[in-house]
């Protein structure tokens, strides 16, 4: 398993990924960082944890709009496992952000 260091809002995060997925993860992180920077521009720096939560909600909203015209998607069996992994990662990011803010 590979690891890649990504930067969001000026902070580095180590992310594990499959071999060969480093470039995709870096690109996704850059996209998320762009959303965070938009929020910082409009709201100011309100803390990493809040910024990441708000950016996640904005991205989820955009995804729902594209997939279902505004209705939350219903995960299929394979997507449920991915959703659980994403939730676990989000929880870990929240924990890291809390420690960094302390």
C-alpha positions as CSV (number, residue, x, y, z in Angstrom):
1,X,0.0,0.0,0.0
2,X,1.3,3.4,-0.9
3,X,1.2,6.7,0.9
4,X,0.9,10.2,-0.3
5,X,1.2,13.6,1.5
6,X,-1.5,16.0,0.6
7,X,-1.9,19.6,1.7
8,X,-5.2,21.2,2.6
9,X,-5.4,24.7,4.0
10,X,-1.6,24.8,4.5
11,X,-1.5,21.6,6.5
12,X,0.0,18.3,5.4
13,X,-1.8,15.0,5.8
14,X,-0.5,11.5,5.1
15,X,-3.0,9.4,3.2
16,X,-2.7,5.7,2.5
17,X,-3.9,4.6,-1.0
18,X,-3.5,1.8,-3.4
19,X,-0.3,1.5,-5.5
20,X,-0.5,3.8,-8.4
21,X,-3.3,6.0,-6.9
22,X,-1.1,8.7,-5.6
23,X,-1.6,11.1,-8.4
24,X,-5.4,10.8,-8.2
25,X,-5.4,11.3,-4.4
26,X,-3.2,14.4,-4.9
27,X,-5.6,15.8,-7.5
28,X,-8.6,15.1,-5.2
29,X,-6.9,16.8,-2.3
30,X,-6.1,19.8,-4.5
31,X,-9.8,20.0,-5.5
32,X,-10.8,19.9,-1.8
33,X,-8.2,22.5,-1.0
34,X,-9.7,24.7,-3.6
35,X,-13.1,24.4,-1.9
36,X,-11.5,25.2,1.5
37,X,-9.8,28.2,0.0
38,X,-13.1,29.5,-1.4
39,X,-14.6,29.2,2.1
40,X,-11.6,30.9,3.7
41,X,-12.0,33.7,1.2
42,X,-15.7,34.2,2.1
43,X,-15.8,33.3,5.8
44,X,-12.2,33.8,6.9
45,X,-10.2,31.1,8.7
46,X,-12.8,29.6,11.0
47,X,-10.7,26.6,12.0
48,X,-9.6,23.5,10.0
49,X,-12.3,21.3,11.4
50,X,-15.2,23.6,10.5
51,X,-13.6,24.4,7.1
52,X,-13.3,20.7,6.3
53,X,-16.8,19.9,7.4
54,X,-18.2,22.8,5.3
55,X,-16.1,21.9,2.3
56,X,-17.3,18.2,2.6
57,X,-20.9,19.4,2.7
58,X,-20.5,21.6,-0.3
59,X,-18.9,18.8,-2.3
60,X,-21.6,16.3,-1.2
61,X,-24.3,18.8,-2.3
62,X,-22.6,19.2,-5.7
63,X,-22.5,15.4,-6.1
64,X,-26.1,15.0,-5.2
65,X,-27.1,17.7,-7.6
66,X,-25.3,15.9,-10.4
67,X,-26.5,12.4,-9.6
68,X,-30.1,12.9,-8.4
69,X,-31.1,16.4,-9.2
70,X,-30.9,17.3,-5.5
71,X,-32.0,14.1,-3.7
72,X,-29.5,12.3,-1.6
73,X,-28.1,9.2,-3.3
74,X,-29.0,5.8,-2.0
75,X,-25.8,3.7,-1.7
76,X,-25.7,0.4,-3.5
77,X,-24.1,-2.6,-1.8
78,X,-20.6,-1.8,-3.0
79,X,-21.0,1.9,-2.3
80,X,-22.0,1.2,1.3
81,X,-18.5,-0.2,2.0
82,X,-16.9,2.8,0.3
83,X,-19.2,5.2,2.2
84,X,-18.2,3.6,5.5
85,X,-14.5,4.0,4.6
86,X,-15.0,7.6,3.7
87,X,-16.8,8.2,7.0
88,X,-14.0,6.6,8.9
89,X,-11.5,8.8,7.0
90,X,-13.6,11.9,7.8
91,X,-13.7,10.9,11.5
92,X,-9.9,10.5,11.5
93,X,-9.5,13.9,9.8
94,X,-11.8,15.4,12.5
95,X,-9.6,13.9,15.2
96,X,-6.4,15.2,13.6
97,X,-7.9,18.7,13.1
98,X,-9.0,18.7,16.8
99,X,-5.6,17.8,18.0
100,X,-4.0,20.4,15.7
101,X,-6.4,23.1,17.0
102,X,-5.7,22.3,20.6
